[in-house]
């Protein structure tokens, strides 16, 4: 008997229940259903038709439903007037985090748009309260469509019944056809210096919310960037798949901004007068929190025409945070950076070339446990350790001095360097390790007054760990510290932050060209994952995030960042890109899109290190070329304790770095020789895993045995 059936007894008329049970699928759990109790429409209809007749009963039921809708609407307005949050019935579980007034949110948006940080055609939410469309210098100019005077709303009426479209006043966009030109077709072309990714177009092809497949997204990303060289099988017009553009100067008439722009409104929307009773209506503030003082920003610097040269306001800095001994994980991140990015190491030093901004990789090292204060000699000790560490020493070679730099992280110094935090963060010192509202208390040494204090005890407890050595001894504090560090680094210095479990897969020129801020999507959820984070130095967005975090316990967990942006109706200021671009396996590992998976097909992240036998022919046969081709990077989600190359777990970079290799070989006892003294190939694993193939491909590039992905070799 099913849950909504009732037994029929002889002599009694069966009456259906007032409620019935329905089974709803649970996302990500295909074998389970959620049982919900809902009103039984049949029972309600019987009541109405039996007592008042079918027609009158139907009318009365409609009136009752209308009354219920009006009641809920009135309650919502009541909650809004008192500054409460209304999001279904989640208000008690997740109160609002918003500590800004509407005028301040609008100023933040105005500053970001005027600075060129909003190169998107997405509408500005009506909750921000723009009374007229702002001029956007990062959108191409378009003619104004002025509606007839009889359709224009009176100037005294504030219309906020619809979102606002910014008025493009910037240079025009040209979308070139990017393909390798004969005879140089063996490798894909480097991106055009100054090219920019149209992330609106990327969202159109890749957004999971619009049922787009990762497989299809990566194909568009490959073809649009010319990465399908030698394997160009698509035919036909593909203009819609072009997502990379360059900016072209416009004439004076186009670049001239209208001081009094008129709303481009081809369709008239009746004005709705609001904000006469409450100027904050529609914004739900953080309960019992003091609101931020009115914000004031320095005059924004308008964006200049982008041509690929370095912009001092937006330096090309990749940031990465690391705690504990240097291992093969940051080693591979750095190798993949050299293999893919336009660092110029394929050119002779001092040679005159077309101006191209060379990105730098800043690896920030926390020299001890996350909850410890560095000693006075920490910087000297750090470089001594790097020189003696086989995984780190190769990157101290003079050839890499302009593109790879090691930096020491000091929490106190870094927080004091953030203007929005420096005068107040010490009040929250006891809750510094806050992750999603869960605070890990750190024992203090007597008299300690720094950001963190070293503990007297030694060992492998949560307060003394330096790196994650296994799944059971995870360095939780360092992970929490890195959640904060990424925002501090991007706000202080500008650039892009990457988690240390990231591997570069292509040149990021087009992403540097896109002036806005972004992170990416948390798999199936419409939340942020900040494993990749791009922000401009000293931006209004950064001010908003730091001040909001300050009023919410200095919590920088990605889910908390999602709440900050959502509560402020400002998600588009920190664009949430599809995870296909940086984390192409994530949806598959959570049971999504397995009917059409991308290549390679991972059902769990561990298969990157231990590729199943049934698919283990692919790594050697396809190599780097066949690994999520089209994505910008790959995120392998932790596994710090799993070696990339178990049978050759040492840096294999050839004679130039033989000294450090010998040390590493001795440490792992990895040398296996044949009778003639040469290394025996039969000692190697027969089927190489994906992690091994990628490591060996990057190492072969440094040894000079192969070119990088763009056909370039290092000039030593």
N, C-alpha and C positions, 0 to 999 in steps of 0.2 A: 504494500500500500504506500502510495507516495505521500509526501508531507501535506499536500493540499486536498486530499480526498478524505471524506467522512464516511463511516459505516452507515448503512440504511437498515433500520430496525422495522420489523413488521408492525403495522398499526400506527406508525408515526411518520409525519411528513418531514423529509430531509430539508434542513435549512443550512445554507453555506455559512462558513465562518466569516466573522468580520475582517479577518486577516488571512493572508496566504503566504506561503514561503516560496521564494524564487532562488534559483542557483545562478550565481554570477561568476564567470571565469576570473581567476586571479592572475594578473600579468606576471610572467616569468615562472609560474608554477602550473604547467599544463595539465597535471594529473589531479589537481584540486579545484574545488568550487567553494565560493563563499555563500553561505545560506543567509538570506535577508528576509525579514518579515515586513510585508507591505500591506496597505489597505486593500480589501477585496472589492473591486469595482462592481462585481456582480451583486454582492449583498447590498451595497449602497443603492444600486439601481432598483433592486427589488423593493427596498424600503420606500423609495420615492414614488415608484409607479403604483405600488399597492395602496398607499395611503392617499395620494393626491391625483392619481391617474398618470398615464404614461407621459402625456405632453406637459402637464403642469409640473409633474415631478422632475422632468428633465430640465425645465426652466429654473426650478428651485435649486437643483443641484448646481447648475451653472452659476447662479447667484451666490451660492455658498462658496464655490471655488473662487469667484472673484473677490468675495469678502476676505478669504484667507490670503490671497495675493496682496490685497491692500493692507492687511494687518501686518504681514511680513515686511512690506515696503515701509510702513510707518515705523516699525521697530528698527529697521535699518537706519532710517533717517534720525531716529532718536539716539541710536548708538553713535552715529556720525557726529551729532551736535555735541556729544560729550567726549569726543576724541577717542572712542573705543574702536577696537578692530573688529571688522565683520568679515569673516571668510568662512562661510558655512558655519559650522559649530567648532572651528579650531581656535577661536579667539581665546579660550581658556588655556589651551595647550601652548599656543605660540602667540604671545602678545606682540604688538607692533614694536619695531625697533627704531621707528622714525623719530628724530630729534630736531628736524628742520621745519621751518614754516614754508608755505608755498612760495613766497617772494624769494626766499633763499634758494630753493630748488630751481626756480627760474633763472636766478643769477648764475648758478652752477652750469645749467644748460647753455645759457648765453655765452659764458666764457669758453666752454668747450667748443661750441659751434664756431665762434669767432676765431678761435685758434686753429681751426681746420681739423678738429678731432672728431668730426661727425660726417665723414664722407659717404653717408648713407641716405637713401631716399625714403627711409622709414619715417612714418609720421611721428611727431612729438605728442606724447599722451596729453589729453585735455586736462588731466589733473595738474600738470605743470603750470598751467594758467597763462599761456601766451595770449596776448590780446591782438597781436598781429604777427604774421610770419616773419621770423628772423632771416636775415641774409646769411647764406651759407657759402663761404668761399671755396669749399671742397666739392661742391656740386656744380656741374656745368650750367652756364647761363641758359635760361629759357625765357621766352617772351611772356609778358604778363597778359593774362586774359582778364580784362576789367569788366565786370558785369555791369549792365545798365543801371543807372542811378535808382530806378524804381525797385531794383532787387537788392540794393545795398542796405544793410542794417543801419539804423541811426547810430551816430558816433558815440552816443552816451550809453549804449547798451553793450554790456560785456557778453560776448558769445563764447560759451565753453561747451556747447553741445556736441562738438566734434574735435577730433585730434587736429593738430596743426601741421601743415606741410611747409618745410623751410623753402626759402626762395633761393634757387641756385644763382650765384653770381660769379662762379669760378671759371677756370679754363675748360675748354672742350676736351672730350675724351676720344682717343683713337684706339680701336681694338685691332692690333695687327695680327696677321696670320703667322704664328710662330712655328717654323719647321726648320730642320737642319737642311742647309743648302748643299747640293752636290758640289764637289766630290766629298765634302766633309759630312758624311751621313752615318759614320760608324758610331758617333756619340751624339747625344742631344745637345742643342745649343745652350750656352749660358743665357739666363734671362737678360733681357734688354736693360741696361743700366737706367734706372729711373722708372721702371715698370711698376705697376700698382695692381694689386688684386682687387677686383670688384667683388667684395664679399656679399653684396646683395645678390649677385648672380650665383655665387657659390651656395648661398642659402637656398636659392631656388632649385638647385639640383641635388642638394645634399641633406636637407632638413628632415630629420627623422619624424618630427611632428607632422610632416606632410607625406609620410609613408614613402620616403625616398630610401633606396637601398645603398648601403656602403659600396657594394660592387659597382653600381652605376655611377655613383659619385666619383670613385677613383678613376673610372674610365674618362669622365669629363675632365677631371684634373690632369690626367695624362695628355689627352689630346689638346687641351687648351694651352698647355705649356710646352708642347712639342716633345714630350718624353716618350712618344711612341715611335721614335726614329727606327727605321729598319723594319718595323712591324706595323706599318700604317695600312690597316685593312678596311677602315671605314671609308665610305664613298658618299658623296652628296654634300649639300650645303650645310655647314655646321656653325653658322654665325651665332646661333643661340648658345653654343658651347664655349664661346670665347668669354673668358672672365678676366683677362689681363689687358690692361690698357696703359697708354702713356698720355701725359697731359701735353696739349699743344697750346701755344700762346694764342690768345684771342685778340681781336682788334680793340681799340680804345672804347668804342661804343658798347661793346659787350662787357668789358671789364668795369665799366663805370657803374657804380652801385646807385640804386635809387634810394634817396634818403627817406622817402615816404612810400614804401612798397605797398601795393594793394593785394589783397588776397586773390590768388589765381583760382577763381571759383567758377568753373564751367557749369556746375550744378548748384542751384541755390538751395541752402539749408535754412529753414526758418530759425531766427535767433531765439535763444532761450536766455532770459535774464536771470543770473544767479549771483551768488556771493554778496547779495544785498543784506542777508541775515547773518551769515557766518562766512568770512573770507577763507576759512580753512575747511569748508565743507568738502567731503570726499577724501580727506587725508586723515588717516588714523595714526595718532601719535603714541609714543611709548608711554605707558601708564606711569604716573608718579615720577617722571624724569624731567629735569630742567631742560628746556629747549636751548638750542645753540643761539648765541648772539648773532645778530645780522652779519652776514659774511661780506667781506670786501676783498676783491682780488686786484692785483696789479693789472694794468692794461694788457690784454692778450696780444701776442705777436702774430700777425696774420701769416698764413702759410705762404711760402714762396714757391714758384714754379719748380717742380721736382725734376732733377735731371740725373740723379744717381750719385751726386757728390754728397759729402758728409754735411750734415746739418748740426751745428753746435747745440741747437735746442732739442734735438732728438738723436742722440748718439746711438750708434749701432753696437749695443753691448748685450751679449748673452750672459746671464747670471746663472750660477748653479751653486747650491749650498751642500757642503759635505762635512760630516762629523766622523771622527775615528781614523784609523789607518787607511791610507790610500790603497784601493784595491783595483781589480779589473773592471769595476763598474764605472767610475769616473774616467778610467783609462780608455774604455771603449767610447764613451761619450765624446771625449776629446778627439779620438781617432776619426769618428764619424763626422765631427765638425770640420776637420782638415780635409776629409774625403769629399765633402759636398759643398762647403761654402766658398765664396770667392775671396779667399784670403790673400791672394797675390803671391803665394809661395811657389807658384809655377813660373814666375817671372824672375829675371835676374834682378838682384837688389840694385836700386837706383835707376832702373830703366824707366824711360818716359812712356807712359801709357795713357789711354783715355781715362779721365778721372772716374774712378769707381771707389765708393766708400767701402773700405775693408772692415768687416765686422771684427770685433774682439770678443774673446771668451774670458770672462772673469770668474774664476773658480774660488768661491769663498769657503774657507776652511775654519771650522770651529775647533780649536786645538785640543779641547778636552771634553768632558761630559757637558751636556747642554746646561746643567745646573751648576756649573763651576765658573769662577772668575779666573781669566787667564793670568798667569804669572808675569812678572815684568820682562822676562826673557822669552815670552811666548813666540814672538815673531822670528827671532833668531833660531829658536828650537824648531819652529815649523819648517823653515827652509833647510835646516840640517836634516830633518826627517825626510823631506822631499828628495834631497840629493841622494840619500842612502836607500830610498824605496825604489825597487826595480820598476814598479808600475808608473811612478811619477817622474823619475829622473829624465826619461827621454824628452819630456816637454820643457825642460830647462835648457834645451839646446838653443844656441843663439839664433838659429833660423826661425824659431817660433816666438822670439821676444816681442814682436809687434802685434801678435794675434792671440797669444795665450798668456794670461797673467794670473798668478796666485795671490789671493788677498786673504788677510786674516779677519775673521769675524769677531767682533767684541760687542756684546749685546748692549751694555751701558752706553758705549760710544755711539752705536747706531741709533738707539732710541733718543739720545740727546741731540742727534743730528736731524730729527724730524720736528719741524717747528710746531706742528699740531699736537705733539705729544710731550715735548721736552720739559714743560713746566708742570705736568700733571701725572705722568705715567708712574712715578714712584709711589703714588697713593694706591696703585693697584699692583704693587710689587709681589704681594703674597698670592695673587691670582694670575701671575704672569703666564703660567702654563695652563691656559684655558682653551679647551677644544670642544666646541659645540655646547658650551655651558658646563662641561665637566672639568673641574679644576683639580690639578695634581699639586698638592702642597709639597714644597721643597724645604727640608730642614735647613735652618740658617746657622752659620757660625756666629759665635758671640761677637757682637759689634759690627756685623756685616751690614753695609748700606748700599750695595751695588744692585744692579739689575737681578743678578743671580748670585748665589753664594755657594762656595764649595762645601761639600759635606766632609765631615771628619772621617767617616768610615770608608773603607775601600772594599771593592768586590764588584759583583755583576748585578747588583740590585738596580731598580729602575732609575735611581738618581745618579749612578756611577757608570752607566753604560756609554760606550763610545762606538756607536755603530751597531747594526743588527747582525748578529752572528748566526742566528737560526730563527725559525718561526716561533720558537718558545722563548727566545731572549731578544725581543724586539725593542729597539731603542725608541720608546714612545715619546720621551721628552724632546729628542732631536726632531722628530716629525712635527710636533706641535710648534717648536721654535721655528722650523722652516716655513710653517704656515704664515707666521708673522714676517719672517725675513724676506720673503718674496715681495711683499708690498712695500717694505722699507726700502729695499734695493731699487725697485722700479721707481718709487717716488723720489728718492734722493738722487739717483743717477740716470734714470731713464733706461729704456731697453726692454728686453724680453727675458723673463725668468723661465727656467726649465728644471723640472725635477731630475735628480741624478739617475733615475731609471729610464732615461730617454735616449734614443738613438736618432740622429739626423738621417733623413732619407733623400733630401733634395735641397737646392739653393732656396733661401728664404727672401730673396730680393723683393718679390712682390708683396710679402707681408710687411717688410720694412717700409715699403712705399705707402701702404695703407696707414694713414696717420692716426686712426682711432685706437681705442683700447679694446682688448679682447681676452677672453679665456675660452674654455670649450665646455661642451655639454657633458653632464654626468650620465653617460649611457642613455637609458630610456627616460630618465627623469629630466624635467625642465629645471635643472639646477646647474650650478657652476662646478667645474673641476678646474682648479687653478694650477694643475701640473704644468700648464703653459699659461703664462700671463704676460701681456704686453700693456704697458702704461707709459705715458709721457712724464718727463721729469717735472715735479712741482705743479702738477695739474690740479684743477678744481675738483675733478673726480677723486684724486688722491686725498685732498682735504676732506671731502665728504666722507670717504671710507674711514679715515683715521679718526675723525671726530665722532662718527657713528660708533666705531669700535670702542672708542674711549668710554662712551656712555653705555656700552653693552659688555663691559668686563674685558676689554682688549681681546675679544674672541675673533680670530681670523680663519676659523675653519671654513672650508668652501660652502658648507650648508648655511653657515651664518652669513657669509658674504651674499649668498643668494637671497636671504631674507632682507638684508640691508637694501639691496638694489630693488627688490620687488616692492617693499614697503614704500619706497620713494618713487615708484613708477619710473625708474631710470635704468631698467635692464639694458636698453639699447645703447646707453653710454659705455657699458662694458659688454660688448657684443658677445653673445654665447654662440660660438661657432660649433658646427657639427663635430662630433668626436671622430668621424671618419678621417678628418684631416690630420689628427695627431694620435689617435687611439683606435685604429681600424678594427681591432679584434674584439673590442669590449662588448658590443651588442651580441656577437656570437657566443661569448663566454657566459652570457646571461640568457641564453636560449632564444634570442631573437634573430630573425633573418637567416636561419639555418637552411631555409629552402633555396636561397641564392647567396651563399657566402662569398666573400672576397678571397683572393689568393694571397697568402696561404690561409687555410681554414683551421683556426684554433678553437677548440671547444673549451679550453681553459688556458690561462696564461702560462702555466708550467710547460706547455707543449712547445714553447719557443726554445726551452732548454732541453727538453726530452721529447723530440719529435716522434710521434707514433710511427711504428714500422710501416704501416700501410701507406703513409705519405712521406716516408723518409727518403724517397728518391728525389723529391723536388728540390731540397736545398742545394745539392751538388749540381743538379741538372740546370737549374734556373739561376742560382746564385743571387747576388744583390739585386740584379735586374728584375727578379720575379718576386720580390718581397714588398707587398703592399705598394706597388708602383703607382705613383700619383700622390700619395700622402706626403706630408712635410716631415713627419717624424713618427716613431713608434715608441709607445710607452709599455714597458713589460711588467709594470706593477710589482715592485719590490723584488723578491727572490735574491736578496743581497748575498745570501750564503751559497747560491748555486753558481759554480764556475761556468763561464761562457764556453770554455774549451777544456774539458776534464783531462784529456790525454796530453795537452800541451798548455798547462795552466801557468804560463809565464809569457812575458813580452817577447815576441818573435819578430824583431825588427832588423835583423841582419848585422853585418860586421860593424857598422857605424855605432851600434849600441851593444856591442858584444859584452862589454864589462858588466853592465846591469843584467843582461840576459843570463850570464853565468851565475850571478848571485841568485837569481830567481830559480834557475834550474836546480841549483844546489839546495835551495829551500824546499822544493817540492820533490826532489829526487826524481826528476822527470827525464833524464837522459837515458835513452835506450839505444845501444849501438849494435850493429851487426858484427860479423867476424872481421870485416875489413876496416872497422873503425867508423864507418859512416852510419848515420841514423837509419834505422830500418823502418820502411813504410808499413811493414806488417804489424808494427807495434801500435799503429794508429787505429782508431775506431773505424769500422768498415762503413757504416752509414753515419755521415756527419749531420748533426742537428743544425737548425737554423742559426742558433746563437754562435756556433762554431764557425759556420760558413761566413757570417758577417764579420766576425773578429778576424779571420784569416784574410778576407778580402781587403779590409782596411790596412792590415799589416803588410800585405803584398805591395800596397801603394807606397808605404814608407820605405820599403826595401828597394823600390824602383823596378819591381817585376811586372807592374801593370799601371795603367793610368787610372786617374780617378773617374768618377761617373761622367764627367764632361770631357774626357780625353786629354787631361792635363797631367804632367809629371812634375815632381818637385825639382826646382833648381837649387841645389845645395851650395 
